Amino acid sequence: MKLLSKESFIFYSILGAFAGFVVAPFIRSLLDLSFALEIVITSAIIIPMYYFAKKFFVKLKTKYFS
């Protein structure tokens, strides 16, 4: 998946919306720490999520859609 392709743009937009509106508020609701520390912990969870989601969808695409 090329970084600036239409497919990549749609994928990262959907994943970003999911991370921003579902995952991040859920993680932050579990924590009762300072704002900066909550952002660091949330980022430490969301950034690897992008990596594994991309890996999963590329594998899925090559298996079923090629």
C-alpha positions as CSV (number, residue, x, y, z in Angstrom):
1,M,0.0,0.0,0.0
2,K,1.6,3.3,-1.1
3,L,1.5,6.1,1.4
4,L,-0.1,8.7,-0.8
5,S,-2.5,6.5,-2.7
6,K,-6.3,6.9,-2.6
7,E,-6.6,3.6,-0.8
8,S,-4.0,4.5,1.8
9,F,-5.7,7.9,2.4
10,I,-9.1,6.2,3.0
11,F,-7.6,3.5,5.2
12,Y,-5.7,6.0,7.5
13,S,-8.7,8.3,7.6
14,I,-11.0,5.6,8.8
15,L,-8.5,4.2,11.2
16,G,-7.7,7.7,12.6
17,A,-11.4,8.4,13.1
18,F,-11.8,5.1,15.0
19,A,-8.7,5.8,17.1
20,G,-9.7,9.3,17.8
21,F,-13.4,8.8,18.7
22,V,-13.4,5.3,20.1
23,V,-10.0,4.1,21.3
24,A,-8.5,7.2,22.7
25,P,-11.5,8.3,24.8
26,F,-11.9,4.7,26.1
27,I,-8.2,4.6,27.2
28,R,-8.3,8.0,28.7
29,S,-11.5,7.2,30.7
30,L,-9.6,4.3,32.3
31,L,-6.7,6.5,33.4
32,D,-6.9,9.2,36.0
33,L,-3.5,10.8,35.4
34,S,-2.2,14.2,34.2
35,F,-3.2,15.2,30.7
36,A,0.4,14.9,29.3
37,L,0.8,11.4,30.7
38,E,-2.5,10.3,29.4
39,I,-1.5,11.5,25.9
40,V,1.8,9.6,26.0
41,I,0.1,6.4,27.2
42,T,-2.7,6.7,24.6
43,S,-0.1,7.4,21.8
44,A,1.9,4.3,22.9
45,I,-1.2,2.2,22.3
46,I,-2.6,3.9,19.1
47,I,0.7,4.1,17.1
48,P,1.3,0.3,17.2
49,M,-2.4,-0.2,16.4
50,Y,-1.8,1.5,13.0
51,Y,1.2,-0.8,12.3
52,F,-0.7,-4.0,13.1
53,A,-3.9,-2.9,11.3
54,K,-1.9,-2.0,8.2
55,K,-0.1,-5.4,8.3
56,F,-3.4,-7.2,8.8
57,F,-5.2,-5.4,5.9
58,V,-2.3,-5.8,3.5
59,K,-2.2,-9.5,4.2
60,L,-6.0,-9.7,3.9
61,K,-5.9,-7.8,0.6
62,T,-3.2,-10.0,-0.9
63,K,-4.9,-13.2,0.2
64,Y,-8.5,-12.4,-1.0
65,F,-8.3,-9.6,-3.5
66,S,-5.3,-10.3,-5.8
